[in-house]
Amino acid sequence: MPPNRSVICPSCGFKNPVPVPKSRCASCGAKIEDLRRTMSHQEELARRYQQEGFSVRWFLISIVTMAVLTILFLYVVPEFIPVFDFEGQVGMMLAIPIWFVGGFLIGLISPGRTFIEPVVAAFIVAMPTAVLLFKYQTVSTMPAFMYVLMSALGLLFTLVGAYAGERVQMGPVSHDSKP
C-alpha cells in the first residue's frame, strides 16, 4: 500500500494513517479489521451493533456512574426532601429507570460498541441496592425474591438503555448499496 493512504474507522469515521498501530483507531479505540479482507454491505450491517470485547475502563466508568446515580436518587434525595421516601418496593421501582438512564448514558458516550459493561456494573450495584432496600424497609411490601426479580428486570432495562445509547451514538443506518 502507498504510505500516504489512510483507513477510515468503521465506528467513528476517523481517518487513521496506515499502518494502524495495534489495529485500533487513534480517535475512538475501536478495532480495525485486516485491510485485505473486505466485508459485503450486508456483513457490515450485521456487524454494526455487535460488542467487540470487554473494556475494563468503561466497566469502571459504568460502575461509578451506576453507583452515583443510585445513591443520589435512592439515598441522598430522601435525606434532603423527606417527602421522597424511596424504600422497599418504591425504591426498586425507581432503581429500574435509574439503571436504564445510566446504561443509556454509557452507551451514548463510550467509544465503539460497549453495552455489556453497563449491565455488569448494574449487576454489581443491584446486589447491595436490593439487600439494603429489603433490609431497611419499614413496611414489608414485597417478599425477598421479588427484589431479585426486579433487579433482573433492572439489568434488562440497563441492556436496553445501553443498546439505545449506542444506536443514538452511531446514527442511522445508511441503506445505500455499495458497488
Secondary structure by P-SEA (a helix, b strand, c coil): ccccbbbbbcccccccccccccccccccccccccccccccaaaaaaaccccccccaaaaaaaaaaaaaaaaacccaaaaaccccccccaaaaaaaaaaaaaaaaaaaaccccccaaaaaaaaaaaaaaaaaaaaaacccccccaaaaaaaaaaaaaaaaaaaaaaaaaaaccccccccc
